[in-house]
């Protein structure tokens, strides 16, 4: 099965994904952004757009990769990725579901103020690419196609993960880490996924 964690930038997708991964033995985190970086690096400058999701091959590559992983990997596949275009979502999640793949999709939401505060905590200003996408993401995620939402204002990563696991029927392994170790792990995850200039 695939657990797709969607949401605006700063909603906590990556943190939740890696927390879920730590608590689900045999799970695998798949990052669709990597295909976008690969495509962009191999195109001449005049063909590079602002958003690699607009490349049809980005959507097809990720769809094929996820279908392959689902067929060949026994554990859950966790996908932290913002997709707010309904057509693109249908080409990815919709197509996978049509082919028989179970995809549980969750949209993490938060207020604009919370998202900006979280972005600042990872050293991104209000003029950063991610911050400039907030309104577009919030508008997109309010549509019917993104109807399984988790409001994350006031929730910590553990609480978000618990809600996802319960909704998907996943049994979480106990978390033996103390508060300091959990905080350190989350800080490392956040620092390791900072995208400068996207």
C-alpha positions in Angstrom: 0.0 0.0 0.0 1.0 3.6 -0.5 0.5 6.3 2.1 0.6 9.7 0.4 1.1 12.6 2.7 0.2 15.9 1.0 0.0 19.4 2.3 1.3 22.9 1.9 5.0 23.6 2.4 5.5 23.8 6.1 2.5 21.5 6.9 4.9 18.8 8.3 4.7 16.2 5.4 8.4 15.2 5.6 8.5 15.1 9.4 5.4 13.0 9.5 6.6 10.7 6.7 9.9 9.9 8.5 8.2 9.6 11.9 5.8 7.1 10.3 8.7 5.3 8.7 10.5 4.9 12.0 7.4 3.4 13.5 6.5 1.0 10.6 9.1 -1.7 10.2 9.6 -2.6 6.5 8.3 0.7 5.3 10.0 2.8 2.6 10.0 6.6 2.0 9.8 7.5 -1.7 10.5 11.2 -2.6 9.0 12.2 -6.0 10.9 15.5 -5.9 14.1 13.6 -6.8 12.7 12.8 -10.2 12.0 16.5 -10.7 15.6 17.5 -9.8 16.9 14.8 -12.2 14.7 16.0 -15.1 15.5 19.7 -14.5 19.3 19.0 -14.4 19.1 17.4 -17.8 17.2 20.0 -19.7 18.6 23.1 -21.4 17.8 26.3 -19.6 15.1 27.4 -22.0 13.1 24.3 -21.2 13.3 24.5 -17.4 10.0 25.7 -15.9 9.3 27.0 -12.4 7.6 23.8 -11.3 8.8 20.4 -12.4 5.3 18.9 -11.7 4.3 20.6 -15.0 6.5 18.1 -16.9 4.3 15.2 -18.0 7.4 12.9 -17.6 7.6 13.8 -13.9 4.1 12.5 -13.3 4.6 9.4 -15.5 8.0 8.5 -13.9 6.7 8.8 -10.4 3.5 6.8 -11.3 5.5 4.0 -12.8 8.0 4.0 -9.9 5.3 3.8 -7.3 3.4 1.0 -9.2 6.7 -0.9 -9.4 7.4 -0.4 -5.6 3.9 -1.4 -4.7 4.2 -4.6 -6.7 7.7 -5.5 -5.5 8.0 -4.2 -1.9 6.2 -5.9 0.9 5.9 -3.0 3.3 4.1 0.4 3.1 5.4 3.0 0.8 5.3 6.5 2.3 5.2 9.5 -0.1 5.6 13.0 1.3 4.7 15.3 -1.7 2.7 18.4 -2.2 0.4 18.1 -5.2 -2.5 20.6 -5.4 -3.4 20.4 -9.1 -6.4 18.1 -9.3 -5.5 16.9 -12.8 -2.0 16.0 -11.7 -3.4 14.3 -8.6 -5.6 12.2 -10.8 -2.7 11.3 -13.1 -0.8 10.1 -10.1 -3.1 8.8 -7.3 -6.2 8.3 -9.5 -4.3 6.3 -12.0 -2.6 4.1 -9.3 -6.0 3.4 -7.7 -7.5 2.6 -11.1 -4.8 0.0 -11.6 -5.6 -1.6 -8.3 -3.0 0.0 -6.0 -4.2 1.0 -2.6 -3.3 4.6 -2.0 -4.4 6.3 1.3 -4.1 10.0 0.8 -3.9 12.6 3.6 -3.7 16.4 3.2 -2.0 18.0 6.1 -3.4 21.5 6.6 -2.6 24.4 8.8 -3.3 28.2 9.0 -1.2 30.5 6.9 0.4 31.9 10.1 1.3 28.4 11.3 2.8 27.6 7.9 4.9 30.7 7.8 6.1 30.1 11.4 7.2 26.6 10.5 9.0 27.8 7.3 10.9 30.4 9.4 11.9 27.6 11.7 13.7 25.9 8.8 15.3 29.2 7.8 13.0 30.2 5.0 11.8 33.8 4.7 8.3 35.0 3.7 9.8 35.7 0.3 11.0 32.1 -0.2 9.6 29.9 -3.0 7.8 27.7 -0.4 6.2 30.7 1.3 5.0 32.2 -2.0 3.1 28.9 -2.6 1.1 28.9 0.6 -2.1 30.6 -0.8 -2.0 28.4 -4.0 -1.6 25.3 -1.8 -4.3 26.2 0.7 -6.8 27.0 -2.2 -5.9 23.7 -4.0 -6.2 21.5 -0.9 -9.6 22.9 -0.1 -11.0 21.1 -3.2 -13.0 17.9 -3.0 -10.2 15.8 -4.5 -8.2 16.4 -1.3 -11.0 15.6 1.2 -9.1 13.5 3.8 -7.5 16.3 5.8 -5.7 16.5 9.1 -5.6 19.9 10.7 -2.1 20.1 12.2 -2.2 23.4 14.1 -1.5 22.4 17.6 -0.5 18.8 16.8 3.0 17.4 17.1 4.4 14.9 14.6 3.6 12.0 16.8 -0.1 12.9 17.0 -0.3 13.4 13.2 1.4 10.0 12.6 -1.0 8.4 15.1 -4.0 9.7 13.2 -2.6 8.6 9.8 -1.9 5.1 11.2 -5.3 4.7 12.8 -7.1 5.8 9.6 -5.1 3.5 7.5 -5.3 0.5 9.9 -1.5 0.5 10.4 0.0 -0.9 13.7 2.7 1.4 14.9 5.7 -0.1 16.6 6.5 1.3 20.1 8.7 4.4 20.1 11.5 3.8 22.6 13.1 7.3 22.0 13.0 9.9 24.7 12.0 13.5 24.2 15.5 14.7 23.4 16.2 11.9 20.8 12.8 12.5 19.1 13.5 16.2 18.9 17.0 15.5 17.5 15.7 13.1 14.9 13.0 15.6 13.8 15.6 18.4 13.6 17.9 16.2 11.4 15.0 15.3 9.1 14.0 19.0 8.7 17.6 20.1 8.1 18.2 17.3 5.6 15.2 18.3 3.5 15.7 22.0 3.1 15.3 23.0 -0.5 17.1 26.2 -1.4 15.4 27.9 -4.3 13.6 24.6 -5.1 
